[in-house]
């Protein structure tokens, strides 16, 4: 059984802004588009195994469990909180 994964409008705006910055730095629409789609695919993969990522322990609220998905390579790793 899969879970429903929804990306908030704010998160999509943030991803779009990051992709625009990447497009400017790399001068390549293709690079920015590839990065954007890879991040969205990583987020969508949470539908199958959302508990595979560690729980964030910093400032943890007992009521709410927040996890973090790391996406990317060592020096360019993005944290996706959910």
C-alpha positions as CSV (number, residue, x, y, z in Angstrom):
1,X,0.0,0.0,0.0
2,X,1.4,3.4,-1.0
3,X,1.0,6.7,0.7
4,X,-0.3,9.9,-0.9
5,X,2.5,12.4,-1.4
6,X,1.6,16.1,-1.9
7,X,4.1,18.8,-2.5
8,X,2.9,22.1,-1.0
9,X,2.7,25.2,-3.3
10,X,5.4,26.9,-1.2
11,X,7.7,23.9,-1.6
12,X,7.1,24.0,-5.4
13,X,7.9,27.7,-5.5
14,X,11.1,27.1,-3.5
15,X,12.1,24.3,-5.9
16,X,11.3,26.5,-8.9
17,X,13.5,29.3,-7.5
18,X,16.4,26.9,-6.8
19,X,16.1,25.6,-10.4
20,X,16.1,29.2,-11.8
21,X,19.3,29.9,-9.8
22,X,20.8,26.7,-11.1
23,X,19.9,27.7,-14.7
24,X,21.6,31.1,-14.2
25,X,24.7,29.5,-12.7
26,X,25.0,26.7,-15.2
27,X,23.6,28.6,-18.2
28,X,21.7,25.4,-19.0
29,X,18.0,24.9,-19.0
30,X,18.6,21.2,-19.3
31,X,20.7,20.9,-16.2
32,X,18.1,22.9,-14.2
33,X,15.2,20.8,-15.5
34,X,17.0,17.6,-14.8
35,X,17.8,18.7,-11.2
36,X,14.2,19.8,-10.6
37,X,12.7,16.5,-11.9
38,X,15.2,14.4,-9.9
39,X,14.1,16.2,-6.7
40,X,10.4,15.7,-7.5
41,X,11.1,12.0,-8.2
42,X,12.9,11.7,-4.9
43,X,9.9,13.3,-3.1
44,X,7.5,11.0,-5.0
45,X,9.5,8.0,-3.9
46,X,8.3,8.6,-0.3
47,X,5.0,7.2,-1.3
48,X,6.4,3.7,-1.0
49,X,8.7,3.8,2.0
50,X,8.3,7.1,3.9
51,X,9.8,5.6,7.1
52,X,13.1,4.8,5.5
53,X,14.4,8.3,6.3
54,X,15.6,9.3,9.8
55,X,13.6,11.3,12.3
56,X,14.9,14.8,12.9
57,X,16.0,15.0,16.5
58,X,16.7,18.8,16.7
59,X,14.0,20.7,18.5
60,X,11.7,17.7,18.1
61,X,8.1,18.1,19.2
62,X,6.7,15.0,20.9
63,X,3.4,15.4,19.0
64,X,4.8,15.7,15.5
65,X,7.4,13.4,13.9
66,X,9.5,15.1,11.2
67,X,11.8,13.2,8.9
68,X,14.5,14.3,6.5
69,X,15.2,12.9,3.0
70,X,18.7,13.7,1.8
71,X,18.9,14.2,-2.0
72,X,22.0,14.8,-4.0
73,X,25.7,14.1,-3.8
74,X,28.0,14.9,-0.9
75,X,28.8,18.5,-1.6
76,X,25.4,19.4,-3.0
77,X,23.0,17.6,-0.8
78,X,19.5,19.0,-0.2
79,X,17.5,18.3,2.9
80,X,13.8,17.6,2.3
81,X,11.8,17.7,5.5
82,X,8.4,16.0,5.8
